[in-house]
Amino acid sequence: MNIYVANIPWKATEDQLKQHFAAYGEVTSAKIIMDKVTQRSRGFGFVEMADDSSARQAITSLNGADFQGKSLVVNEARPREERPNNFRSNSGGGGGFRRGGFNREE
């Protein structure tokens, strides 16, 4: 089962997150999402657990629990929504050069 984890402290590592969930069962992976520009944690991530019943127990036990001074938000992850490759082209458009402000008569 894939688990969504929010409110992760910026200083936390993926190994620390994995160990925190390992108390409830086998953790196959732990991933903290990083900002592409700053390479700093965005404060959320995903934990995958091998067994669904262990994962549900972890969700129940760790939602609202303290992790390095912050209260975690833990839920079952929803499937990722598909986005078009170039989402800007479907968003209604940008601007362009606009003249304005005065009327020229020549």
MDAnalysis code that builds the backbone (N, CA, C; Angstrom):
import MDAnalysis as mda
import numpy as np

u = mda.Universe.empty(318, n_residues=106, atom_resindex=np.repeat(np.arange(106), 3), trajectory=True)
u.add_TopologyAttr("name", ["N", "CA", "C"] * 106)
u.add_TopologyAttr("resid", np.arange(1, 107))
u.add_TopologyAttr("resname", ["MET", "ASN", "ILE", "TYR", "VAL", "ALA", "ASN", "ILE", "PRO", "TRP", "LYS", "ALA", "THR", "GLU", "ASP", "GLN", "LEU", "LYS", "GLN", "HIS", "PHE", "ALA", "ALA", "TYR", "GLY", "GLU", "VAL", "THR", "SER", "ALA", "LYS", "ILE", "ILE", "MET", "ASP", "LYS", "VAL", "THR", "GLN", "ARG", "SER", "ARG", "GLY", "PHE", "GLY", "PHE", "VAL", "GLU", "MET", "ALA", "ASP", "ASP", "SER", "SER", "ALA", "ARG", "GLN", "ALA", "ILE", "THR", "SER", "LEU", "ASN", "GLY", "ALA", "ASP", "PHE", "GLN", "GLY", "LYS", "SER", "LEU", "VAL", "VAL", "ASN", "GLU", "ALA", "ARG", "PRO", "ARG", "GLU", "GLU", "ARG", "PRO", "ASN", "ASN", "PHE", "ARG", "SER", "ASN", "SER", "GLY", "GLY", "GLY", "GLY", "GLY", "PHE", "ARG", "ARG", "GLY", "GLY", "PHE", "ASN", "ARG", "GLU", "GLU"])
u.atoms.positions = np.array([
    [0.843, -1.186, 0.000],
    [0.000, 0.000, 0.000],
    [0.884, 1.243, 0.000],
    [0.460, 2.233, -0.738],
    [1.173, 3.506, -0.803],
    [0.516, 4.478, 0.174],
    [1.323, 5.104, 1.007],
    [0.842, 5.994, 2.071],
    [1.376, 7.393, 1.828],
    [0.482, 8.389, 1.899],
    [0.845, 9.798, 1.777],
    [1.163, 10.327, 3.176],
    [2.291, 11.012, 3.312],
    [2.706, 11.563, 4.603],
    [2.995, 13.052, 4.426],
    [2.305, 13.884, 5.191],
    [2.509, 15.340, 5.118],
    [3.012, 15.864, 6.449],
    [3.479, 17.099, 6.429],
    [4.012, 17.796, 7.598],
    [5.312, 17.144, 8.097],
    [6.106, 16.668, 7.144],
    [7.406, 16.079, 7.471],
    [8.386, 17.224, 7.722],
    [9.134, 17.160, 8.833],
    [10.123, 18.217, 9.087],
    [11.164, 18.284, 7.961],
    [11.615, 19.479, 7.638],
    [12.583, 19.664, 6.559],
    [13.880, 18.929, 6.819],
    [14.257, 18.775, 8.081],
    [15.533, 18.128, 8.407],
    [15.458, 16.603, 8.365],
    [14.275, 16.039, 8.242],
    [14.108, 14.587, 8.253],
    [14.671, 13.960, 6.977],
    [15.205, 12.753, 7.123],
    [15.724, 12.011, 5.974],
    [14.757, 10.885, 5.609],
    [14.937, 10.348, 4.415],
    [14.104, 9.231, 3.985],
    [14.331, 8.008, 4.865],
    [15.570, 7.785, 5.305],
    [15.857, 6.658, 6.197],
    [15.137, 6.805, 7.541],
    [15.113, 8.024, 8.079],
    [14.406, 8.260, 9.338],
    [12.910, 8.022, 9.183],
    [12.353, 8.458, 8.066],
    [10.932, 8.242, 7.795],
    [10.642, 6.746, 7.675],
    [11.499, 6.051, 6.968],
    [11.347, 4.602, 6.795],
    [11.383, 3.890, 8.152],
    [12.325, 4.247, 9.002],
    [12.441, 3.637, 10.329],
    [11.208, 3.920, 11.180],
    [10.653, 5.110, 11.043],
    [9.470, 5.491, 11.819],
    [8.285, 4.588, 11.477],
    [8.130, 4.243, 10.206],
    [7.032, 3.382, 9.768],
    [7.347, 1.898, 9.947],
    [8.616, 1.539, 10.008],
    [9.024, 0.135, 10.112],
    [8.540, -0.524, 11.402],
    [8.206, 0.258, 12.397],
    [7.680, -0.301, 13.647],
    [6.344, -1.013, 13.421],
    [5.693, -0.744, 12.280],
    [4.373, -1.314, 12.002],
    [4.405, -2.405, 10.933],
    [5.554, -2.633, 10.317],
    [5.673, -3.669, 9.299],
    [6.759, -3.337, 8.296],
    [6.876, -4.195, 7.289],
    [7.922, -4.042, 6.283],
    [7.655, -2.835, 5.387],
    [8.637, -1.948, 5.328],
    [8.563, -0.762, 4.468],
    [9.388, -1.049, 3.221],
    [8.736, -1.009, 2.064],
    [9.458, -1.253, 0.814],
    [10.173, -0.010, 0.306],
    [9.608, 1.167, 0.561],
    [10.284, 2.402, 0.166],
    [9.733, 3.587, 0.947],
    [10.562, 4.606, 1.056],
    [10.168, 5.880, 1.662],
    [10.782, 6.977, 0.809],
    [9.962, 7.917, 0.381],
    [10.421, 8.986, -0.514],
    [9.918, 10.331, -0.003],
    [10.828, 11.254, 0.236],
    [10.475, 12.633, 0.577],
    [10.595, 13.446, -0.701],
    [9.556, 14.187, -1.039],
    [9.531, 14.969, -2.274],
    [10.359, 16.240, -2.083],
    [11.253, 16.468, -3.045],
    [12.161, 17.610, -2.983],
    [11.771, 18.655, -4.023],
    [11.975, 19.922, -3.696],
    [11.752, 21.008, -4.638],
    [12.820, 20.941, -5.716],
    [12.421, 21.034, -6.971],
    [13.364, 20.907, -8.079],
    [14.380, 22.044, -8.122],
    [13.965, 23.224, -7.721],
    [14.846, 24.389, -7.817],
    [15.785, 24.483, -6.615],
    [15.229, 24.406, -5.406],
    [16.032, 24.615, -4.199],
    [16.649, 23.335, -3.652],
    [16.169, 22.167, -4.116],
    [16.605, 20.869, -3.609],
    [16.349, 20.723, -2.103],
    [15.330, 21.411, -1.642],
    [14.920, 21.348, -0.234],
    [13.618, 20.553, -0.141],
    [13.420, 19.888, 0.980],
    [12.209, 19.101, 1.179],
    [10.976, 19.966, 1.028],
    [9.928, 19.413, 0.391],
    [8.662, 20.136, 0.270],
    [7.742, 19.816, 1.444],
    [8.194, 18.967, 2.374],
    [7.428, 18.695, 3.594],
    [6.410, 17.574, 3.466],
    [6.469, 16.830, 2.368],
    [5.587, 15.677, 2.244],
    [6.303, 14.576, 1.470],
    [5.726, 13.372, 1.552],
    [6.347, 12.250, 0.869],
    [5.431, 11.045, 0.850],
    [6.004, 9.917, 0.495],
    [5.243, 8.681, 0.359],
    [6.020, 7.528, 0.973],
    [5.289, 6.644, 1.628],
    [5.869, 5.433, 2.197],
    [5.089, 4.264, 1.615],
    [5.804, 3.266, 1.113],
    [5.147, 2.054, 0.615],
    [5.411, 0.931, 1.599],
    [4.319, 0.246, 1.966],
    [4.432, -0.894, 2.865],
    [3.937, -2.136, 2.142],
    [4.597, -3.271, 2.436],
    [4.314, -4.520, 1.727],
    [2.940, -5.082, 2.072],
    [2.504, -4.929, 3.313],
    [1.265, -5.547, 3.782],
    [0.199, -4.480, 4.051],
    [-0.991, -4.645, 3.459],
    [-2.062, -3.658, 3.623],
    [-2.522, -3.506, 5.063],
    [-2.618, -4.603, 5.808],
    [-3.097, -4.485, 7.197],
    [-2.074, -3.750, 8.064],
    [-0.795, -3.981, 7.827],
    [0.254, -3.236, 8.547],
    [0.203, -1.760, 8.177],
    [-0.041, -1.497, 6.894],
    [-0.120, -0.112, 6.429],
    [-1.296, 0.612, 7.078],
    [-2.441, -0.050, 7.160],
    [-3.614, 0.567, 7.796],
    [-3.361, 0.839, 9.280],
    [-2.662, -0.070, 9.925],
    [-2.323, 0.132, 11.335],
    [-1.374, 1.321, 11.484],
    [-0.408, 1.438, 10.573],
    [0.529, 2.571, 10.606],
    [-0.210, 3.884, 10.387],
    [-1.162, 3.891, 9.449],
    [-1.942, 5.109, 9.173],
    [-2.705, 5.526, 10.421],
    [-3.388, 4.573, 11.037],
    [-4.181, 4.862, 12.236],
    [-3.304, 5.356, 13.380],
    [-2.165, 4.703, 13.566],
    [-1.295, 5.031, 14.701],
    [-0.482, 6.304, 14.500],
    [-0.043, 6.560, 13.271],
    [0.881, 7.677, 13.046],
    [0.216, 8.975, 12.611],
    [-1.048, 8.928, 12.203],
    [-1.735, 10.167, 11.832],
    [-1.889, 11.031, 13.085],
    [-1.273, 12.191, 13.093],
    [-1.296, 13.086, 14.244],
    [-0.174, 12.835, 15.241],
    [0.623, 11.799, 15.011],
    [1.723, 11.468, 15.925],
    [2.901, 12.409, 15.701],
    [3.681, 12.586, 16.762],
    [4.857, 13.450, 16.710],
    [5.993, 12.765, 15.956],
    [6.615, 13.492, 15.056],
    [7.811, 13.034, 14.345],
    [8.771, 14.205, 14.275],
    [9.818, 14.141, 15.071],
    [10.833, 15.200, 15.149],
    [10.212, 16.562, 15.432],
    [9.220, 16.590, 16.315],
    [8.631, 17.852, 16.746],
    [7.446, 18.337, 15.931],
    [7.026, 17.591, 14.925],
    [5.861, 17.986, 14.118],
    [4.843, 16.854, 14.111],
    [3.578, 17.216, 14.020],
    [2.505, 16.225, 13.949],
    [2.296, 15.798, 12.499],
    [2.512, 14.524, 12.234],
    [2.366, 14.010, 10.874],
    [0.905, 13.940, 10.460],
    [0.662, 14.097, 9.173],
    [-0.642, 13.843, 8.564],
    [-0.416, 12.621, 7.678],
    [-1.128, 11.530, 7.981],
    [-0.889, 10.259, 7.299],
    [-2.207, 9.726, 6.751],
    [-2.239, 9.453, 5.445],
    [-3.428, 8.924, 4.764],
    [-3.014, 7.915, 3.712],
    [-3.989, 7.130, 3.268],
    [-3.730, 6.269, 2.116],
    [-3.590, 7.182, 0.896],
    [-2.550, 6.938, 0.108],
    [-2.294, 7.783, -1.062],
    [-3.344, 7.532, -2.133],
    [-3.783, 8.613, -2.773],
    [-4.702, 8.510, -3.908],
    [-3.884, 8.321, -5.174],
    [-4.468, 7.701, -6.190],
    [-3.732, 7.558, -7.460],
    [-3.376, 8.926, -8.025],
    [-2.230, 8.988, -8.661],
    [-1.756, 10.240, -9.234],
    [-2.626, 10.626, -10.421],
    [-3.017, 11.894, -10.462],
    [-3.833, 12.382, -11.575],
    [-2.956, 12.612, -12.786],
    [-3.472, 12.227, -13.933],
    [-2.753, 12.463, -15.181],
    [-2.866, 13.933, -15.557],
    [-1.735, 14.527, -15.918],
    [-1.722, 15.904, -16.407],
    [-1.156, 15.895, -17.808],
    [-1.640, 16.771, -18.652],
    [-1.067, 16.823, -20.003],
    [0.407, 17.214, -19.936],
    [1.175, 16.789, -20.927],
    [2.606, 17.105, -20.955],
    [2.864, 18.605, -20.915],
    [2.064, 19.348, -21.650],
    [2.236, 20.791, -21.659],
    [0.956, 21.407, -21.120],
    [0.835, 21.432, -19.801],
    [-0.409, 21.899, -19.200],
    [-0.682, 23.373, -19.465],
    [0.323, 24.140, -19.822],
    [0.097, 25.562, -20.115],
    [-0.766, 25.744, -21.353],
    [-0.631, 24.835, -22.320],
    [-1.386, 25.000, -23.556],
    [-2.876, 24.770, -23.343],
    [-3.230, 24.087, -22.284],
    [-4.636, 23.811, -22.010],
    [-5.230, 24.745, -20.954],
    [-4.451, 25.699, -20.518],
    [-4.894, 26.512, -19.385],
    [-5.618, 27.792, -19.789],
    [-5.779, 28.043, -21.034],
    [-6.495, 29.244, -21.422],
    [-5.591, 30.341, -21.928],
    [-4.313, 30.120, -21.890],
    [-3.418, 31.025, -22.585],
    [-2.745, 32.055, -21.715],
    [-1.712, 32.563, -22.242],
    [-0.981, 33.622, -21.572],
    [-1.340, 34.936, -22.218],
    [-0.489, 35.828, -22.113],
    [-0.768, 37.125, -22.700],
    [0.080, 37.323, -23.926],
    [0.145, 38.459, -24.329],
    [0.981, 38.833, -25.453],
    [1.244, 40.308, -25.318],
    [1.834, 40.872, -26.321],
    [2.083, 42.296, -26.268],
    [0.774, 43.036, -26.491],
    [0.499, 43.957, -25.631],
    [-0.728, 44.750, -25.784],
    [-0.357, 46.223, -25.812],
    [-0.892, 46.875, -26.769],
    [-0.734, 48.327, -26.789],
    [-1.863, 48.916, -25.989],
    [-1.643, 49.974, -25.415],
    [-2.763, 50.553, -24.686],
    [-2.396, 51.866, -24.026],
    [-3.396, 52.456, -23.521],
    [-3.197, 53.662, -22.741],
    [-3.444, 54.944, -23.494],
    [-3.187, 54.963, -24.764],
    [-3.412, 56.194, -25.500],
    [-3.773, 55.854, -26.941],
    [-4.337, 56.788, -27.608],
    [-4.765, 56.591, -28.993],
    [-3.905, 57.460, -29.891],
    [-3.266, 56.841, -30.819],
    [-2.395, 57.573, -31.721],
    [-3.117, 57.900, -32.997],
    [-3.123, 59.124, -33.341],
    [-3.706, 59.533, -34.617],
    [-2.641, 60.236, -35.421],
    [-2.284, 59.650, -36.555],
    [-1.236, 60.261, -37.366],
    [-1.736, 60.645, -38.694],
])
